[in-house]
Structures are given as C-alpha cells and as structure tokens.
Amino acid sequence: MTISTNYYVYILHCADNTLYTGITNDLDRRLKMHNNKKASKYTRGRTPVKYVYIEKVLDKSTALKREYEIKKLSRDKKEKMILEYKKTSGLNLEV
C-alpha cells in the first residue's frame, strides 16, 4: 500500500444531514474508516457518510490550516462552496 505525500481537505455529508470537515492523505481508507465508525467521534453515530468536497493540498500543515478555515465558515457558505466544487470538479458527489 502506497500512502500519498499529498494531503486532502474534505467535507463529508453525514446521514443526519450535517457536514464534517477533515484531512487525510488516503481518501479511500479514510472514508472506509468513517463508515466503519473507526475515524472521528463525530461521524461514528452519523453513518453512512460520503464525500461532497475534496481539495488537494501540498502538505499536512497546509491541510490543517485549510481545515480550520473551512470549519469557521457558516453552513450556508460551506454549501455554496460544495455546489461550486460540484460544478467545476466534474465529480458526481451528492449532498
């Protein structure tokens, strides 16, 4: 298994219609961990979860800073960011 040196900031849509923001260097593994209730305490009772936003960054420090910026945003601003991401990314991520 190869772990990427790149990091990703992501937003999950949870089963209870909340949003969760986090970072990882392995998107597949992290989503499985969330859905298997072995990741964050927040998502354990809110599965299933799915990605609605993914942003690639260069390193862990940048990822942590970006995660903090996103977590400070209102729900409305996060939803607008997600909609814009869906339009420009070409990925079919659903909220």
C-alpha positions in Angstrom: 0.0 0.0 0.0 1.4 3.4 -1.0 0.5 6.4 1.0 0.4 9.7 -0.9 2.6 12.5 0.3 -0.2 14.8 -0.7 -2.9 15.7 1.7 -6.6 16.4 1.1 -9.1 18.5 2.9 -12.6 17.1 2.7 -16.1 17.7 3.7 -18.4 14.7 4.4 -22.2 14.7 4.2 -23.5 12.7 7.2 -26.7 10.6 7.4 -28.2 13.2 9.8 -27.7 15.9 7.2 -24.7 17.5 9.0 -21.3 18.3 7.4 -18.0 17.2 8.8 -14.6 18.6 7.7 -11.3 16.7 8.0 -8.0 15.9 6.4 -6.3 12.8 5.1 -3.5 11.5 2.9 -5.6 8.5 1.8 -9.1 9.3 0.7 -10.3 5.7 0.2 -9.0 4.5 3.6 -10.4 7.5 5.5 -13.9 7.1 4.0 -13.9 3.4 5.0 -12.8 4.3 8.5 -15.6 6.9 8.9 -18.2 4.4 7.6 -16.8 1.6 9.8 -17.1 4.0 12.8 -13.3 4.0 13.4 -12.5 7.6 12.5 -13.8 10.6 14.3 -16.1 10.5 17.3 -18.4 13.0 15.4 -19.1 10.7 12.5 -19.5 7.4 14.5 -23.2 8.0 15.1 -23.8 9.7 11.8 -23.1 7.0 9.2 -23.2 6.4 6.3 -21.1 9.4 5.2 -20.0 10.4 1.7 -17.6 13.0 0.3 -19.1 16.2 -1.1 -16.0 18.2 -1.3 -12.3 17.3 -1.8 -9.4 19.7 -2.0 -5.8 18.6 -2.7 -3.1 20.4 -0.8 0.7 20.1 -0.7 1.3 19.0 2.9 -0.2 18.4 6.3 0.5 21.9 7.6 -1.4 23.4 4.7 -4.2 20.9 5.1 -4.6 21.7 8.8 -4.8 25.4 8.1 -7.3 25.0 5.3 -9.4 22.6 7.5 -9.5 25.3 10.2 -10.6 28.0 7.6 -13.4 25.8 6.4 -14.6 24.8 9.9 -15.0 28.6 10.6 -17.4 29.0 7.7 -21.2 29.0 8.2 -23.2 26.1 6.9 -24.5 28.3 4.1 -21.0 29.2 2.9 -20.0 25.6 3.0 -23.0 24.6 0.9 -22.1 27.3 -1.6 -18.5 26.0 -1.7 -19.7 22.5 -2.2 -22.1 23.5 -5.1 -19.3 25.4 -6.8 -17.0 22.4 -6.3 -19.5 20.1 -7.9 -19.8 22.4 -10.9 -16.1 22.7 -11.5 -14.8 19.3 -10.5 -16.8 17.1 -12.8 -17.2 14.6 -10.0 -20.7 13.4 -9.2 -20.7 14.0 -5.4 -24.1 14.3 -4.0 -25.3 16.1 -0.9 
